[in-house]
Structure formats: structure tokens, C-alpha cells
Amino acid sequence: MSTTLSNTLQQYKDHTWQCATTYYEKPLVIERGEGMHVYDEDGNKYLDCFGGVLTISVGHCNKEVTDAIVKQASTLVHVSALYANKPQAELAEKVAQLTPGKLKRTFFTNSGSEADETAIILARLYTGKNDIVALRYSYSGRTTLAISMVGHSIWKHGGTQVPGITHLAAPYCYRCPFKLTYPSCDLACAKDLEELIMTSTTGKIAAFIAEPILGVGGFITPPKEYFKEVVSIVKRYGGLFIADEVQTGWGRTGNKWFGIEHWDVEPDIMTFAKGMANGTPIGATITTDEIAPAYPSPTISTFGGNPVTSAASLATLNYIEKNDLPTNAAVVGGYLREKLEELKEKYPVIGDVRGMGLMQAIECVGENKIPNPKAVAKVFEETRKRGVLIGKGGLYGNIIRLGPPLIASKSDIDELVSALDAAFSTVE
């Protein structure tokens, strides 16, 4: 591979912050996308199995979404949140129809970071309490409050600047913080919340915020009883439950519209972004009629509920619904999981396979479960050579994350798994 940078990469290197992260030894310059594929500036074609970090939900440049964007952009692009617009109103109604329980009222922003921050402020205002419990290995975004809630040292730039946030041990069965084994563990990770509240907070909390599946943490998937146990404790101590569905929402986990529905509990607040608008920047925080009025007026998000973004999101959700993509995510995701389990049996470097639907992870390890990020780096370069793009995560960068668009087929999975198989065969 040539080490000479293209004009685009040279411009990028010379004029963007050095901290901006890009994948691969020689970063890719993506020029266009179509369906399950993207193309770089040299015309090379890649099967996209990370979907812009689980954001491309209905395929790159989906015609129905693109048509909605073009139509709206030719009519009205922006008026600010100080005025209502039809796409925003229709989207708010659609979100209320799809979300579970009593969730009804949405506040639109531009990103998951803002959505989570809005949720925390609302919970503090509603309860009159300050203490927030988040999870270790969690990721809430890169604004000041969101960074304070992050459960990864590598993402905690600037440190914890917002007080009142405490972190509960994650439901990470493969690396149980209590050195126990599920199910004989008796959900120690969930039950520890009560002692955490009594020892590390005022004894009353404003909220517990959790991703149903911890995304950046490496698709850590809690046991089936976890959320019922932990939410019952949250309620006992006066808190609200915030489900962060930024990565798990909109059919990603299969059969359900939202990840938390697999655990059969109802959140007081839910947050969204990413796959909600198929790549158009969006954030949203939804809650109930009872809780929403606790956030006083005036407040706005200048670009929240932007007409173009709202039209794109509405078209995306309609496409997911019309084509029953939550079911496709379950069927194709189940097929992917079977193939990954076969790879696990074949390659000792694969310590764990986990996830739900089209949200699956491979944890790479050495002896005694020592994290093996070098294996991930090798697999990354080898799958790229074979025209397949994947993602990674985890505290130590030793976890491969797979989150292809919800339109993925079994033949796409066969191509992905073939590339992974060949890549793992090169790992020493």
C-alpha cells in the first residue's frame, strides 16, 4: 500500500485537529455510498459493516430518504426552533406512536450528546435531586456533562467537570467485576446499585442512565433479568430511568423498535440519534406528559427539529416500518451470530461473541482473557484488503463491532464472515 497521501488526506492532515480519529494505517477517503456499499476516491468498493457507527440504518443514499431531503431542501431548509414546521410536527407524532409506554413528548437536538445532556437536566429538574448514576464502560458523548458520565478513561477528555455523577459496575458477564458467573451470580452487578446509592450519593437520585447494550464499551449485553432488577432499585430511591437508545434504537437489536423493549421495562425518558435519520444529524429526547413540563421555558436548540433533518428522519422511520427491518435485523442478525460463534470455535483469539440483532461484537484476547488490541488492528487491515469495513471499541480497543445497515442480507453476511475468517487466519 502506498504511503503517499492523496490531496484530500493531505488537506485533512494539514488543517484539522490532530485528535480527530480515523481508522486504518492509511485513512480511507470515502467519496460515495450506495446501499450496503461505499466507494473510496480511487474507486475501490467496500461492504460497509459498521454503517457510519450504526447510523446508516436503511442503506447509503436510500432513494426514499434522499428524495425527502431534496424535496424539503427545495422548500424550506431552516427557520430555527422558534417556529414550528410540518416535518418536525409529523416526526414528533411518529416518534410518540413508536415509542413504548407513556412516552409522548419529544425535544429535538442535533446529536446523541445533546439528547443525553437534555435528559439529565430534565431528570434533575423533575426530581429536584442532583445525583446521577451511570454505568462503567458507558459512553454518553463529548459535551461537558456527557464526558462526565462516560465510563471510559480514554474518552474522558478534560476529566469529570460536572459533579453528582457516580458509576455503577457494568453488567459485563465476560469480565464480571465481581468475579462471578451468570446465572449463579444472582445479579450482583444490579443489586450493588442499592449500596452504591446509600454510600456514594445523598441517598436519593435524580436518574439512572444506561444504554440497553453498551455501544462504545464493546456491545456489552446485560442478562435478561438485569434491567427489571436495577430499575426497581432506581424507583425505590426516587430516580427516573433514562434509556440511551442512541445506538440500540430503531430496530437495530431485532424484532423490537428499541433495545430496552427486550428487557420488558418502561423508561421515563429515552434518547435517540444516529440511525434515526440515516446519517442526517439529529438528536431527540422523549418523555411523558407528566415529566416534560419540569423543563422551564424559554429554551431552544437552534437546529433542533430542522425541517430537512426532520423530513429525512420521518422518511427513514417510514422505510424501516414499511419494510419491517426490525424483523430483518433479527433474522439476518441471528444468521450473523451463528457464523461468529463458528469463528469463535475456530480461532482461540476470539474470547467472546455477544450482542443482539445487527449489533454483534467479537472480543479478542490472549491468554487469561488479556485484551488483544493488536489482533483487532490486524483484522482491520486484512478485512479492508478484502473490501469489508468493520468497527471497533472497548476500553482497550480489543473488540470488533459489527453494525451493518438494517437492510443487510444473508449474502452480505457471508461476504463479511468470509473476510473475517481470512483475516483471523493471519493473526498469530
Beta strands, then each sheet from edge to edge (+ up, - down):
strand 1: 30-34
strand 2: 37-40
strand 3: 45-48
strand 4: 105-109
strand 5: 132-135
strand 6: 165-168
strand 7: 207-210
strand 8: 240-244
strand 9: 269-272
strand 10: 283-287
strand 11: 350-356
strand 12: 359-364
strand 13: 388-389
strand 14: 391-393
strand 15: 399-402
sheet 1: 1+ 2- 3+ 13+
sheet 2: 4+ 10- 9+ 8+ 7+ 5+ 6+
sheet 3: 11+ 12- 15+ 14-
end
